[in-house]
Amino acid sequence: MRIVAASRAAHACGLTPGLTLADARARAGDVEALPHDPKGDERALDLLAAWCERFTPLVALDAPLGLMLDITGCGHLFGGEEALRDTLGAALRRFGLSARAAIAPTPDLARALARFGGGAIAQDGAAAHALPVAALEAGEHTHLALQRAGLKTIGDLAERPSHILTARFGADTTRKLARLLCCEDTRITPRRPLPECMVERHFPEPFLHQQAIEAVVAPLMTQAADILERRGQGGRLFSLSFFRSDGVVRVVRIETAAPLRATENFMRLFRLKAEKLADPLDPGFGFDAIRLSVIAVETMPEAEQRLDGGVDAQTDMTAAIDRLVARLGRERVLSFIARDTHDPDRASGLAPYEKRAGAWPAHEEGDAPARPLRMIEPPLPVDVVALAPDGPPAQFRWRRALHIVARAEGPERVAPEWWRNADAPTRDYYRVEDAQGRRFWLFREGLYERDSMQPRWMLHGLFA
């Protein structure tokens, strides 16, 4: 058993990563050892990254021990970049964490200054000159070779022609050097995609009253609605993030069936959603920031007002669906969908409601024969008498009633989908009408002299 990570007090006693636990206990008898939990460390780092989104939405994991924040354009919200860094550091110390933070024009320089420069605010690549060559993070072999060549700092490397370093140590080393010197930049990949629209509010003192939440969320939605209105858009997916002073982040997501930017409608959905949360919005020690993000948007044309002041039926239906989704969850509000398949058993289905989920293809002249609206699942066996083995039915018996066929149309041959079940028998469908004018949809399962099974007749639907 070996040490993976050690505290500053342990480092002061000479207990460093890589040392065996037996040697550590021999050197210091009061060693407190805990089992290494890499998955737990990942979860803790991810939770910390979620909390850091209160400073900027562009937060990336710099595993295993770091976070990368793109604070471009965010410094003024906290009184400047230095004040932002100090606020972040003070909050981490309250959580019992020690951290070093640096601000630089490129992510690579910021990482190097935090790890090897003690943390600083750099305006350009000149701050990298005093860093050791270990800041390249190119491996022990490369670092040792550079030091043996008399190149001990990044400034020593910057004075050498880049083609010589590339020929000796590879293109990755010179590329890393260019990023440290701010000659080349690379963007971070945030853990969450950047929202289409985002508004937020920070508070000098955390507030504890849940009644005050709506007084903050409503103006945020009004502000977001103004932005969306200028773009001619409406929100389909909203995310409300509540940042607590103890580092916990609560997220409430609200989906809508149609584009939305009306504050009163949004607040109605928010109340329904908040009431049904399994874990209520507990303020804990207080919320010190709230952010509203519009993750998905759609074009939203201006709606004309009706002369009678009423509400369009489709709009009323959409509002009802939004309330059901907020109360029951999106996976429990379903709508019928049409699938692109010739298999009648799979031609329709149920899926979480979408605005256009109920759109069915129109039947036009020359298309495949129309199918009944009333389908029988599973199909029911019937006794059929046909004039020829592969001909249409002449009469059939269903539920002990004999039906004499007056007219028959078909067959519509439906072969199985080979990529799903190639061994399924072929079906011949017939639309038939009996002497009383009732219409049925029958099929013969299997083909004579082709399938090994004996063909049989089934009733699959009724025409209205």
N, C-alpha and C positions, 0 to 999 in steps of 0.2 A: 504494500500500500504506500503510495507516494502522495506528496502534497501537490495539488493542482493550482490552488490560489491561496494567498496568505494576506493577512491584514498588515497594516503599517507597523503595529507593535510586534508582530511576528517577524517582519523583515528586520526590525531593529535588533532582534535576538539572533539573527542569522538563519532564520527559518525561511527558506526560499522555495519556490516551486521546483519540483524534481527531487527534493530531499525525501528520503523514506520516513515514514511515520515513526518508526522505531528510533532513528537517529534524532528526530525532532523532540521526542519525549526524553531522550537521553540528555539533550542540551537544555531543555526547559521542561520541568516537571509539571507545570500547570497548563499544558497545551490543551486547548479545547478543539477537538477535531469533529467535523461533520462530514457525512458521506457526500461525495460529489453528485450533483443532480443536474446534468446538462439540459434536460428537458425543462426542468424548473427554472433554470437560468434563462432559457429562451422565452418562457412565458413571462418572466419578470421583466425582461428587456422589452418585450412587445407591449406590456402594460405601461411601461415607462414611456415608450414611444407614443402610445395613445395619449398620455397626459401631456407630452410635449407638443401635441398638435394645437394646444391653446396659444402657442407662440407663432406657429406657421403651419399651414396645411401640408407643406412639403417636408415630411419627416421620413428618413430612410434608416434602416437598420445597418449598422456597421459592426456586424458580429465579429467576435463574441462579446466584446465589452463596450462598444461604442454606439453612438447615435449621430446621424448627420442631419442637420437642419439647414434648409435654404431659407434664410431670413431676408432675402431681397425684398425691399419695400415694406418690411414689417417693423423695422427698428423704431420708427416714429411713434408707433402705438405704445411703446414702453419708455419713451424718453431718450431714444438713441440706442445704438447697437451695444455700447458698453453697459448701459443700464439694463438692457435685455439680458446680457450675459450675467450680470450680477444678480438679477432677479431669479434667473434660472438656477444659478449656483446656490443661492440662499434657500430656495425651495428644496433642492436636492439634499442639502444638509439637514433640513427639517425632517426629511424622510430617513435620515440615518445613512445617507450615501455620500461618499467622497468622490469628487469628479474634477476633472480639469477641462476647461472649455477654451477654445480659441476661435477667432473669427478671421477669415482670409478670403481673398477673391476666388480661390479654387478649393474644392473639397479635399484634394490631396495635400495642399499646403496647410489647411486647417487641421487635418488629422495629424500631420507631422508636427505642427506647433504644439498641439495638445499632448502628444506622446513624448516628444523629445525636446520641446522648447518651453515647457512649463506653463503654456497657455499665454496667448497674447492676441492683440488685434493688429493685423498686418494690412497695409494698404496696397502693397505690391510684392513682387517676388524677392525683393532685397532682404526681407526678413528670413528667408530660407538659407542665406549664405552661412550663418553661424551654426546651422544644424549639423550634427554628425552624419556620416554617410549611411549610418543605420536607418536614417529617415527614408531612404529609398525602399526599404523593406524588400530587398532583392535576394535575401538568403545569406546565411552565414558565410558561405564560400565566396560570394561576390564581395561582401563587406571586408573579409580578410584580405582578398586580393587587392582591393582598392587601398586599404591601409598600408599594405606592404609596398605599394607603389608610391606611397607618400601622399595620397589623397585622403585626407581625414575629415574634411567638411564638404558641404554642398557647394560652398564658394570655390573650393579647389577644383571641383568638377566643372563648375560653370566657366572657369577660365580655359578649359581644354576644348579643342574642336570636337564637335559632336560626332563626326564621322569616325574619329579614332576610338571614342568610347563605344560606338555601335559595333565596330569591328572586333573589339576586345570583349565586351560584356553583353552585347545583344541589343536589339532595338527596344525591348521592354524597359531596359535601364535608362536609355536616353529619353524615352517617352515619359517615364516617371519623373525624370529630372526636369523636363520641360514643364510638366504640370506643377512641380514644386516652385519653379521660377516664374509661374504665371504666364508662360509663353504658350501654353496649350490648356484648354479648359475642357471639362467633362461634366455633364449634368448628372445629378443623382436620380435614382429611380425611387420615387416615394412609395411607401407601403400602401397608400390608398390613392386612387386616381383623383386628379384635381377636379373639384366640382365645377359645374357650369356657372354657378353664382354662389357667392358666400358673403354673409354679413355676420358680425359678431359684436359682442359688448363685453367689456371688462369692468370689474367693480373694484374700487379701492379697498373695500371691506367685504368679506363674504357675508351673504344674507342667508337666513335660516328659514324664512317663512315661505311655505309652498304657495301661498296665495299670491305672492309677488312674482311667481314664475310667469303667469299669464300676462302680467303687466309689462314684462320684458319681452316675451315671445311675440306678442301682437305687434309692437313697433318694428321688430326685426322682420316679420313677414311683410309688413307694409313697405319697408325699405327694399326688401327683395322683390316685391311685386312691382315697384317703380322701375327697377332695373330690367325685369323681364318685360314690362310693358313697352319700354323703349326699344327692346329687341324684337317685339312682336311675338313673344314666346310665353308659354305657361309651364309650370312645373308638373312633372308626373311622379317624381320620387324626391322626397324631402328627408333630411337627416338633421335632427336636433341633438347637439352634443352639450352636455352639462358637465362642466369641469369643477370638481370639488377641491377644496383646499388641502385635503389629505391625499390627493393624487388619484382618486377614483374618478373615472369618466363614465357617465351614463349616456347612452345613445338611444334615441327614440326615432324610428323610421316610419314615415307616413307615405303610403302609395295612393294614387288616385286613378280612377278609370279614364279620366279625360284631363287635358291641361287645366291647371288651376293657378290663379293668382289673387283670388278674393280672400282678404284677411279673415272675414267672418266665417267663411266656409272652412278655411284652414284651421281656425281656432276650434270650431265644432269638432273636427276630426281629431285634433290634438287632445281635447278633453276626453273623447271616447277612448282613444288609445291609452291615455294616462290612467284611466279608470281600470283598464283591463290588463295592466302590466303585472306579470307574476311577481316581479320585484319592484315595489313602488319607488317613485323618485325621492328617495331619502336624501335630504340635503347634508346629513352627517354634520361636519364642522362648518358647513356653508358652501354655497356655490360662489366662485369668484370669477367665472366666465361662462358665457353661453354663446354657442355658435349655431347658426342656421345655414345649412348647405343644401343647395338645389342640385341634386346629382344627375337627374334626367329631365330633359325639357323637350317640348314639341312646339311647333308653330301654332299660335293661337290667334286666329283672326278676331277682330272686334265683332261682337254679337249685336245685332240690331234689336232695339227694344220693341216689344210688342205694344200695340196701341191700347190693349186692355190691361197692360201691366202684368199679365200672367207670365208663367214660366213654361218654356217649351217642354213637351213631354219627354224628349230624349234627355234634356238637361235635368229634369226631375228624376228620371231613372238613374242617370249617372250619379247624382247626389245620394240617392238611396243606396246604390252599390258601394259608394265610398264609405258610407256609414257602416254598412255590413262588414266591409273589409277591415275597417278600423276596430270594430267590436269583436269580430270572429276570427280575423286573420285571412290573408289572401288565399291560402291553400284550401280554405273551406268555402269560398265563394266561387262556384264553378259555372261554366257556360259550355254549350255545345259547340264543337268545332268540326269542320269538314277536313278530312285527310285526303291527300292526293294519292288515291289508290283505287283500283277497280274491284277489290275484294269487298263485297257488301258488309261482311262482318267487321271490317276495319274502316269503313267509309266515314264513320262519325265517332266522336268520343267526347270526353269531358276534360276540361283543363281549367286552371285558374283564370278568372275573368280578365279579358283584355278588351280594349275599346272596339276592336274590329274582329273579335273572335267569333261573333255570330254571323259574319258575312258568308253566305253560301253561293256557290257558282250558279248563275242563271241557266236554266235549261232552254236551249235554242233548237230550232228546226235542224235536223241532221245530226244532232248529238246522239249519244247512246240512249236507249229507251229509258223512260222515266221510271223511278223506283218508288215504292209506296212509302208514305210517311210513317205508317204503323208497321214496325218490324217485330217479329216474334223471335224472342231469344230465350232458349235455343230453338231452332226450327223444329216443328212438330211433324212426326211421321204420318202419312196419309196413304190410304189404299187407292191405287190408280189403275184404271183400265185404259190402255192405249190401243189404237188401231194398228200400230206398227211398233216394233221394239224400240226404235229410236224416234218415234213420232210424238206429237203433242197428246196430252190426255184427252180422252173422250168423256170420261166421268171419273169422279173420285169420291171417297167417303171420308168425312172428317167429323168427329164427335157424333158418330153413329148416324149422321145425316148424309144422304146421298145427293150429290150435286151433279147434274147433267150439264156438260160443257156446251154452251152455245157458240162461243167464239174463243179462239186461242191465237196468240201471237208469240212467235219465237222460232227457234230458241236463241237466247242470248248466252253464248258460251263464255264461262268465266273459268279460266285456268288458274291453278294455285301459283302463288308467288314463289318462284324457285329458290330465292334467297332466304325464305322463311320456312317453308315446308314443302319441299319438292315432291314428297310422297302422297300429298293430299289428293283426293280424286277430283277430276274435272266436273264442273256443274253446268247443266243446261237449264236456264231459267225460262219460264213461260208465264205470260200474262193471260189469264183466262177469265171468262165471264160465264156464269151459269145461266140457266133459263130464267131465274128470278132477277137477273141484272146485277147480282153481286159479283165483285171482281176480286181475284186472288192472285198471289204471286207464288208459283210452285217451281221447284227445281228437281231435276233428276240427278242424283249424285252417282257418278260413275258412268262409263261408256261401255256399251256392249262390245264384246270381242276385243276390248283393249285393256280394261282394268281387270284385275284378278277378282275383285269383289263383285258381288251381285248388285247391280244398280238398284237404288231405292228412291222413292219419291218423298219430298218433304215440303211442308208449307212454311214459307219464310216471311210473308207479309200480307197485309190486307189494304186494298185501295179504298179510299173514302168514297 
